[in-house]
Amino acid sequence: MVLRVWTIELGDNEGKVHAVPEKNSLYVRNWERMYAAHKVRRIDMKTGDELATYSIRAFTSNLTFSPERNAIFANTDKRILLLDAEDLSEIERWDSRVPKFMSSTLAVGNVLAMRMIDSDVVNVYDLEARTVKRIRISEGRKVRKDINPDTFIACCESAGIIYRVDPQSREITELFSGPTFSSSAVDRETKLCGSVKVMSAAAGPH
């Protein structure tokens, strides 16, 4: 039996919801028809109450946590914003050389690994130098967390390949090659689950 506890409006268009159980929170990016109405919101997971909001006033392609999980990076079509995870106050912003319309982003040390859907390029944005470098791999959609905090996982669904990528040295290691897959997810042990295989980011295919 499913019990409806509460509901909340996400705006004119479908918003993206990020569940963070350890903070008892849902983080939502609203898509509205008017850019001035776009917001990032923190919602209480149990009650549906709005705990914090930030008027971002721009199309927000995705949200991702900082490595310490005490702040959130918000990618817009013009800039990157770093927001406090508790009250969503702005900590810092980056306006220079920001890759636009990235569909998947991951914070890895002092860089952001950023990817556009079905692209064969991963953009690595250096938060300190405010520069971007591009790493070319097979076409894919997602960048995923690795067990090594200094590297990330790049999923190339249409090619059936999963890589480990070092954003500093640009070294690319193939972890898995097999049938194509349509989606992927990471569990708490940083194991990748695809639609056709289950594989570990540490040891390759199981």
N, C-alpha and C positions, 0 to 999 in steps of 0.2 A: 504494500500500500504506500502511495506517495502522498505526503501531507504538505500542502502549500502553507508555508510559514509566513512569507512576505513576498511582495513583488515591488519592482522599482522600474521606472521608465529610463531607458537608455538613450532616448533621443529619436530623431526622425529616421536615422539609419542605424543598422546594427552596430553596437559597440563591442569592444573586445574586453573580456573579463579575465583578470589574473587572480586566482585564489591563493592566498598566503595563510595557511592554517596557523602557523606559529605566531602571527600577528592578529589572528581572528578577523582577517580583513579580506575584502575583495577590492582590487584596484581596477577601475574602469576608465577607459578613454571613450568619450562621447563623440559621435559623429553627427553633426547637425548640418542643416542646409546653409546656414550662415556661419562663416569662420569665427565671427566674434562670439558665438555661443559655444565653441568647442571647449571642453573641460577635461581635466583629469580628476577623478573622484576616488576617495577612500570610503568604503562602505563596511559597516559592521556585519560580519558574516552571519551572526545569530539573529540580529534584530532588523537589519536593513537600514538602520540609521546612517545618515551621512556623517562621517567623522571629520572629514577634511575635503577641501576642493581647491583646485587651482585653475584659473581661467587661462587656458593656453592660447586661445585665439588663433589657432592654426590647425591644419590637417595633421593629425598625429598618427603616424604609421604604425608605431609599436612602442611598448614599454619594456624595460628590462632592469633587473636589480643590479646594484653595484656588487662587487665581490664580497663586501662586508655585509650586504643585505640591509644596510641602514639608510639607503637612498635609492632613488629610481631615476634612470635615464629615460627621457621622453624624446623620441625622434619626431620632428615635424618636417614639413617640406622646406623649411628655411634654416633651422637651427637644431642643436641638441641642448636639452635642458636637464640639469641635475636637480631633483626635488627631494626634500627630506621625506623619508618614508612615514613619519608620524603625522606631521601637520601639512605636508605637501608645499612647504615654503620653498622658494627658489634658492638654491645654494650657489649655482654657477651656470653659465651658459656659454655655448660655442657657436659663433656665427660664420666663421671662416672655413671655406673649403669643405663644407658639410655635404656628404653624399645625400642625394634626395630620393625620397620614396622607397626607402629600404623596408622590406617586409619581415626581416628577421635580424635581430641584433643581440649580441652577447658581450658583456663586459669581461675582459681578460686582462688582469693586471691594470696597466695604465692605458690600455687601448680598448676600442670598441670594434669587434668584428661585425661587419654589416653586409647584408646580402639582399639583393632584389630577387623577386620570385622568378624562377627558371633562368637565372643568370649563371654564366660560367666564370664570374668574377666575384671574389670576396674583397670588400673594401675594408681596410684596416685603418681606423682613425686614431691617431696619437693624440691623447687628451692634453699632454703637456706641450708638445711641439705644435699642436693644432695643424697637423699635416695628415695627408691620406696617401696610402700606398695600396696597390691593387695586386692581388694574388689570383692567378688564373688557374681554374680547375675545371672539372666536368660540370655540365649544367645541373642545377639543383635549386633547392628552396631554403633549407634550414641551416643555421649554425647552432650547435649544441654544446653544452657544458661537458668538459672532459674531467677525468679524475686528476689530471695534472693541471694545477691552476695557471700554468704559463702557456698552455696550448688549448685548442678548441677542436671540436668535431664538425666537419662539413659533410652534410648528407647530399649525395647526388642521386636523387631518386630515379630519374629516367635512365641513368647509366648503370644503376645497381651497384654503386660504389660509395664507400664511406672512408673519408680521409681524416687523419689527425694533422692539424696545421699548427706550426709554430709562427706566430705573427711577427716575431722579431727577426728570426733568421730566414723566414719564408720557406722553411723546410716542410715538405709534404710527405706523409707516410700513409700508404694504403693499408687500411685495416680490414676491409671486406670488399669482395667483388662477387657478385652473383646476379640473381634475377632482379629485375626492376621492382621497385616498391613505391607505394603511393604516399606513405606517411611514416612518421617516426616519433618516438617519445623517449624520455629519459626517466628512469626510476631513481629512487633515493640512493642507490648504490652506483649511480652513473652508468647503468647498463642501457644500451640503446635497443629499443624494440621496433622492428619494422613490420610491415604487413606480411612479409614472407619468411623472415628469419628473426632469431633473437641472438644478439651478439653483444660482447662486452667491449667497451672502449679500451680496456686494458689488455685483453688477450685475444681479440679477434673473434671469429665465429665460434659458437658453441655447438 
